[in-house]
């Protein structure tokens, strides 16, 4: 589980870090694949489909991190009476 502290740092266990980095590596692979498609003069629609898949992968990762944040850092801030945490949550919802 993630832990936040007063320095706005999230400590993740090694299992969580590995999972997040594996997802990022897959996204990086997708991006490199798209670069290769461009080099190979692949059909526009094929590239667009891969871009959409990459976008969905990034969105899924962002949602996972947001969910973790809400259930750890935000929940802890509310429990601790940190009034600024509500504004932080509101700003996050505006971004997503």
C-alpha positions as CSV (number, residue, x, y, z in Angstrom):
1,X,0.0,0.0,0.0
2,X,1.2,3.5,-0.7
3,X,2.1,5.9,2.1
4,X,2.2,9.7,1.9
5,X,4.1,12.0,4.3
6,X,4.3,15.7,4.9
7,X,6.9,16.0,2.2
8,X,4.3,15.0,-0.5
9,X,6.2,11.8,-1.2
10,X,4.5,8.5,-1.8
11,X,6.4,5.4,-0.6
12,X,5.5,2.3,-2.6
13,X,6.5,-1.2,-1.8
14,X,8.7,-3.1,-4.3
15,X,5.8,-5.2,-5.6
16,X,3.8,-2.0,-6.5
17,X,6.8,-0.3,-8.0
18,X,7.5,-3.4,-10.1
19,X,3.9,-3.5,-11.3
20,X,3.9,0.2,-12.3
21,X,7.3,0.0,-14.0
22,X,6.1,-3.1,-16.0
23,X,3.1,-1.2,-17.2
24,X,5.3,1.7,-18.2
25,X,7.7,-0.6,-20.0
26,X,4.8,-2.0,-22.0
27,X,3.7,1.5,-22.9
28,X,7.2,2.3,-23.9
29,X,7.2,-0.7,-26.1
30,X,3.9,0.4,-27.7
31,X,5.5,3.8,-28.4
32,X,8.6,2.3,-29.9
33,X,6.3,0.1,-32.1
34,X,4.6,3.2,-33.4
35,X,8.0,4.7,-34.2
36,X,8.8,1.6,-36.2
37,X,5.4,1.8,-38.0
38,X,6.2,5.3,-39.1
39,X,9.7,4.2,-40.3
40,X,8.1,1.4,-42.2
41,X,5.5,3.7,-43.9
42,X,2.6,1.8,-42.4
43,X,-0.9,2.8,-43.2
44,X,-2.3,5.8,-41.3
45,X,-5.2,3.9,-39.9
46,X,-2.9,1.2,-38.5
47,X,-0.8,3.9,-36.7
48,X,-3.9,5.6,-35.4
49,X,-5.2,2.4,-33.9
50,X,-1.9,1.8,-32.1
51,X,-1.9,5.4,-30.8
52,X,-5.4,4.8,-29.4
53,X,-4.3,1.6,-27.7
54,X,-1.3,3.5,-26.2
55,X,-3.6,6.3,-25.0
56,X,-5.9,3.8,-23.3
57,X,-2.9,2.1,-21.7
58,X,-1.7,5.4,-20.3
59,X,-5.2,6.3,-19.1
60,X,-5.5,3.0,-17.4
61,X,-2.2,3.5,-15.6
62,X,-3.3,7.0,-14.5
63,X,-6.5,5.6,-13.2
64,X,-4.7,3.0,-11.2
65,X,-2.4,5.6,-9.6
66,X,-5.4,7.9,-9.0
67,X,-7.3,5.1,-7.3
68,X,-4.3,4.3,-5.1
69,X,-3.9,8.0,-4.2
70,X,-7.5,8.4,-3.2
71,X,-7.4,5.3,-1.0
72,X,-4.2,6.2,0.7
73,X,-3.0,9.8,0.6
74,X,-6.4,11.4,0.2
75,X,-8.1,9.2,2.8
76,X,-5.3,9.8,5.3
77,X,-5.4,13.6,4.7
78,X,-9.1,13.6,5.3
79,X,-8.7,11.5,8.5
80,X,-6.0,13.8,9.7
81,X,-8.1,16.9,9.1
82,X,-6.0,18.3,6.3
83,X,-8.4,20.7,4.6
84,X,-6.1,21.3,1.7
85,X,-6.5,17.7,0.6
86,X,-10.1,18.4,-0.6
87,X,-8.8,21.0,-2.9
88,X,-6.1,18.6,-4.2
89,X,-8.8,16.0,-4.9
90,X,-11.0,18.5,-6.6
91,X,-8.1,19.6,-8.8
92,X,-7.3,15.9,-9.7
93,X,-10.9,15.3,-10.7
94,X,-10.7,18.4,-13.0
95,X,-7.7,16.9,-14.7
96,X,-9.3,13.5,-15.2
